[in-house]
């Protein structure tokens, strides 16, 4: 079974579980920007991508993968702003994210990386949230989770709700202007060989998983997405912070950060079955490397014990 990582949180700190920390309310936003439209510039020149819902990015499947991390490892409490935060444009929205959302994610990401690194037998890099990072010539990722040596783990596009909402994607095809934010994130993923990203607006976050060929926008590309409301909160709710933490954890696993061909990304709820040296049957989650003696009901199991 997975062992306890070699770190601790001082008892003198006010702590909470990762689950409770990331399930709390986001700050209230007071959006005062003028109505604007999505401008058809910086077009993501991906050849005819397929766009689909990321159907198995759901709280049950994600808890099966990372539930032990969410519940068993304490992190410091981070106070939230009790006053509405003004958003007059994209610069303000990015500042709100960096100053008021990411601080809640910093220690949970670090804690998760420490545990995951221990399971991998490796030390995973420290990461931070950076604004407007260059990913390729004219392409800049609005908010990026990056390591000190410049590796992108998450890339993003930031917009106002007057420009775009995920509901616009439902009634259009992948070549329409309404799909440009998803295509932009996919372009950033292809340019950085990074599988995960997101679109942020004052009303929601849309997490994205991209499959394709690194540095080649002419090859087939699959863009999978899941929208999470900004105001989602509570213990049994997929929140903005939880969603970001989940894709950060996925990307910090070296096996799952880089791009793969469309249709080959394993399902979120995949477990491996194998026998340890003592002959005990163990089930291990492919993303988190969490180990259990019996898998959750209804999950996908690949038997490697006879390999």
C-alpha positions in Angstrom: 0.0 0.0 0.0 1.1 3.6 -0.5 3.3 4.9 2.3 3.1 8.2 4.2 5.3 10.9 2.5 8.3 12.3 4.3 6.9 15.8 5.2 4.5 17.3 7.7 2.5 20.4 8.4 3.3 22.0 11.8 0.5 21.5 14.3 0.6 25.2 15.1 -0.8 26.1 11.7 -4.6 26.1 11.1 -5.0 23.3 8.7 -7.7 21.6 6.8 -8.0 18.7 4.2 -7.2 19.4 0.6 -10.8 18.4 -0.2 -12.3 21.0 2.3 -9.8 23.7 1.2 -10.6 23.4 -2.5 -14.4 22.9 -2.0 -14.8 26.3 -0.4 -16.4 29.4 -2.0 -14.6 31.4 -4.7 -14.4 35.1 -4.1 -17.4 37.1 -5.4 -16.7 39.0 -8.6 -18.1 42.4 -9.4 -17.7 42.6 -13.2 -17.9 46.1 -14.5 -16.4 45.7 -17.9 -18.1 47.0 -21.1 -19.8 44.5 -23.4 -17.3 43.1 -25.8 -17.2 40.4 -28.4 -14.8 37.6 -29.1 -12.4 38.9 -31.8 -11.4 36.5 -34.5 -7.7 37.2 -34.2 -4.8 35.0 -33.1 -6.8 32.2 -34.7 -5.7 28.8 -33.5 -4.6 27.3 -36.8 -5.3 23.6 -36.0 -6.5 21.6 -38.9 -10.1 20.5 -38.3 -10.0 19.4 -34.6 -12.6 17.2 -33.1 -14.3 18.8 -30.0 -16.1 16.6 -27.5 -17.2 16.6 -23.9 -14.7 15.2 -21.4 -17.4 12.9 -20.0 -15.4 11.0 -17.4 -14.0 14.2 -15.7 -16.5 13.8 -12.9 -16.1 14.0 -9.1 -16.8 10.3 -8.5 -14.1 9.1 -10.9 -11.6 11.8 -9.7 -12.2 11.0 -6.0 -11.5 7.3 -6.8 -8.1 8.4 -8.2 -7.1 11.0 -5.6 -9.4 10.5 -2.7 -6.7 9.5 -0.3 -4.8 12.7 -1.1 -7.9 14.8 -0.7 -8.8 13.5 2.7 -5.6 12.4 4.4 -3.1 15.2 3.9 -3.5 18.5 5.8 -2.8 21.9 4.2 -2.8 25.4 5.7 -6.1 27.2 5.6 -6.1 30.2 3.2 -8.4 33.1 4.0 -10.7 34.3 1.2 -11.7 37.8 0.4 -15.1 38.7 2.0 -15.5 41.7 -0.3 -16.5 41.5 -3.9 -13.5 41.8 -6.2 -13.8 44.2 -9.1 -13.1 43.0 -12.6 -12.9 45.7 -15.2 -11.2 43.6 -17.9 -8.9 40.7 -18.6 -6.0 42.1 -16.6 -8.2 42.3 -13.5 -9.5 38.8 -14.0 -6.0 37.4 -14.3 -4.9 39.3 -11.2 -7.9 38.0 -9.2 -6.9 34.4 -10.2 -3.2 34.8 -9.3 -3.9 36.7 -6.0 -7.0 35.0 -4.7 -7.5 31.6 -6.4 -4.0 30.2 -6.9 -2.9 30.8 -3.3 -5.5 28.3 -2.2 -4.0 25.8 -4.7 -0.3 26.3 -4.0 0.1 24.0 -1.0 -2.4 21.3 -2.2 -0.4 21.1 -5.5 2.9 20.9 -3.6 1.6 18.3 -1.2 0.1 16.3 -4.0 3.4 16.5 -6.0 5.3 15.3 -2.9 3.1 12.3 -2.5 3.0 11.5 -6.2 6.8 11.9 -6.5 7.2 9.4 -3.6 5.0 6.9 -5.5 7.0 7.5 -8.6 10.4 7.3 -6.8 11.2 10.8 -8.1 11.2 14.4 -7.0 8.6 16.4 -9.0 9.3 20.1 -9.8 8.0 23.0 -7.9 5.5 24.9 -10.0 4.0 28.4 -10.0 1.3 30.3 -11.9 2.6 32.7 -14.5 0.9 35.3 -16.6 1.2 35.8 -20.4 3.9 33.2 -21.1 5.1 32.9 -24.6 4.4 29.4 -26.0 5.2 29.9 -29.7 5.8 33.1 -31.7 2.4 35.0 -31.5 0.9 32.6 -29.0 0.8 33.6 -25.3 -0.9 31.5 -22.6 -2.8 33.9 -20.4 -2.2 31.8 -17.2 0.3 29.0 -17.1 1.3 26.5 -14.4 5.1 26.3 -15.0 8.2 24.9 -13.4 11.3 27.0 -12.8 13.0 25.6 -15.9 10.1 26.8 -18.2 8.1 23.6 -18.7 4.4 24.2 -19.1 2.1 21.9 -17.1 -1.1 23.9 -17.7 -1.9 26.5 -20.4 -4.9 28.7 -20.7 -7.1 31.4 -22.4 -8.8 34.1 -20.3 -12.0 35.8 -21.5 -14.9 37.8 -20.3 -18.4 36.4 -20.3 -19.5 39.0 -22.8 -17.0 37.5 -25.1 -17.6 33.8 -24.6 -19.3 31.1 -22.5 -19.1 27.3 -22.9 -22.8 27.3 -23.8 -21.8 28.8 -27.2 -19.9 25.7 -28.1 -23.0 23.4 -27.8 -24.7 24.7 -30.9 -21.7 25.2 -33.2 -19.1 23.1 -35.1 -15.4 23.1 -34.2 -14.6 25.6 -36.9 -16.9 28.3 -35.7 -15.7 31.4 -33.9 -17.4 30.2 -30.7 -14.9 27.3 -30.5 -11.9 29.6 -30.8 -11.0 29.6 -27.0 -10.9 25.8 -27.0 -8.8 25.8 -30.2 -6.4 28.4 -28.7 -5.9 26.3 -25.6 -5.3 23.3 -27.9 -2.8 25.2 -29.9 -0.9 26.1 -26.8 -0.9 22.5 -25.7 0.5 21.4 -29.1 3.1 24.1 -28.9 4.3 23.0 -25.4 3.7 19.2 -25.7 1.3 19.6 -22.7 -2.0 17.6 -22.5 -4.0 19.9 -20.1 -5.3 23.4 -20.0 -8.3 25.6 -19.2 -10.4 28.5 -20.3 -11.2 31.0 -17.5 -14.1 33.5 -17.5 -15.8 35.3 -14.5 -18.6 32.7 -14.7 -16.8 29.4 -15.1 -13.7 27.5 -15.8 -13.5 25.0 -18.6 -10.9 22.3 -18.2 -9.4 20.9 -21.4 -7.6 17.7 -22.3 -5.9 17.7 -25.7 -4.7 14.7 -27.7 -2.6 15.2 -30.8 0.9 15.5 -32.2 3.3 17.9 -30.5 4.5 20.9 -32.5 2.3 19.8 -35.5 -1.1 21.5 -36.0 -1.8 19.7 -39.3 -2.3 16.3 -37.6 -5.6 15.0 -36.1 -6.4 16.6 -32.8 -9.1 15.9 -30.2 -10.2 18.6 -27.7 -12.1 17.3 -24.7 -13.7 19.8 -22.3 -15.7 20.1 -19.1 -17.3 23.3 -17.7 -17.4 24.1 -14.0 -19.3 27.1 -12.7 -17.3 29.8 -10.8 -19.8 29.7 -7.9 -19.7 25.9 -7.4 -18.8 25.0 -3.8 -19.5 22.4 -1.2 -18.2 19.0 -0.1 -19.9 17.0 -2.9 -19.3 19.5 -5.7 -16.7 19.7 -8.5 -15.4 23.2 -7.9 -13.1 25.5 -9.9 -10.2 24.9 -7.5 -10.7 21.1 -7.4 -10.9 21.0 -11.1 -7.6 22.8 -11.5 -5.9 20.7 -8.8 -7.0 17.5 -10.6 -5.6 18.5 -13.9 -2.4 19.8 -12.2 -1.9 16.4 -10.6 -2.5 14.7 -13.9 0.0 16.8 -15.7 2.7 16.5 -12.9 2.7 12.7 -13.6 5.4 12.6 -16.3 3.6 9.7 -18.0 0.5 11.8 -18.5 1.8 15.3 -19.2 2.9 14.9 -22.8 0.5 14.6 -25.7 -0.8 11.3 -27.0 -2.6 10.4 -30.2 -6.4 11.2 -30.4 -8.5 8.4 -28.8 -5.6 6.8 -26.9 -5.8 8.7 -23.5 -6.9 6.1 -20.9 -10.2 6.7 -19.1 -9.9 8.6 -15.8 -11.2 5.5 -13.8 -8.6 3.0 -15.1 -6.9 0.8 -12.6 -4.1 -1.7 -13.1 -4.3 -5.2 -11.5 -1.0 -6.8 -10.6 0.7 -9.0 -7.9 3.3 -7.7 -5.6 6.4 -9.8 -4.7 4.6 -11.5 -1.9 1.8 -12.6 -4.3 -0.8 -10.2 -3.0 -3.2 -8.9 -5.7 -3.0 -5.0 -5.8 -5.0 -2.5 -7.8 -3.2 0.7 -8.7 -4.8 3.8 -10.3 -2.9 4.8 -13.4 -2.9 8.6 -12.8 -2.3 8.8 -9.0 -0.7 5.4 -8.4 -3.0 5.0 -5.5 -3.1 1.4 -4.3 -6.0 -0.6 -3.0 -6.8 -4.2 -2.3 -10.2 -4.0 -4.0 -11.1 -1.6 -6.8 -14.2 0.6 -6.7 -17.3 -0.8 -8.3 -17.7 -0.1 -12.0 -14.2 1.0 -12.8 -12.1 -0.2 -15.8 -9.4 -2.7 -14.7 -6.5 -3.9 -16.9 -4.9 -7.1 -15.6 -1.1 -6.9 -15.8 -0.5 -9.7 -13.2 0.2 -12.2 -15.9 2.4 -10.0 -18.1 
